[in-house]
């Protein structure tokens, strides 16, 4: 794990990667969506409990189900994307603890308090959503993550009767430069970091 990525790879993952607002019509193959998850799943989570859940909307019918819950600013660009991913988390993630963290038999009990389960699921599901973005970029896909949507509406439409909850939405595909904002600034190290 000591080999540094080449500059071109770092650019693709971070420096030149952009949030896309427009998409080419080229579809994303189902096999690539599987490969995307197979990479993203290896990112670390608390006690390896992996609460992230992902729903990939690839058909017109599936996308139309989420359309009413997207903000006006996000609806058209999302419906044009080859894939709309609902990045979610499972509040009942601890049920998988015996399989995912077998060397600590009592780990499931750590999350018996619903508030602890909620915080853990949201935090680690968010991490897994970020891993998904980085995995997508590493496979040559562009991403358009967003939080402009009605989470309660999405949960009612897609997750009624389950313990899954939506976190954010991420469009996936092959982006175009149409409607691409100029590269926006980021905070400097001195503004965002402390070195103690």
Protein Blocks (a to p, Z undefined) as FASTA:
>chain_A
ZZccdfklmmmmmmmpccdfbdcfbdcdfklmmmmmmmmmmpccehhlopaccdddfbfk
lmmmmmmmpcfklmmmmmmpmbdcdddddfklmmmmmmmmmmlmklmmmmmpmklmmmmm
mmmmmmmmmmmmmmmmmnopacdddfbdcfklmmmmmmgoiabdcfbdcdeddddfehia
cddddddfklmpccZZ
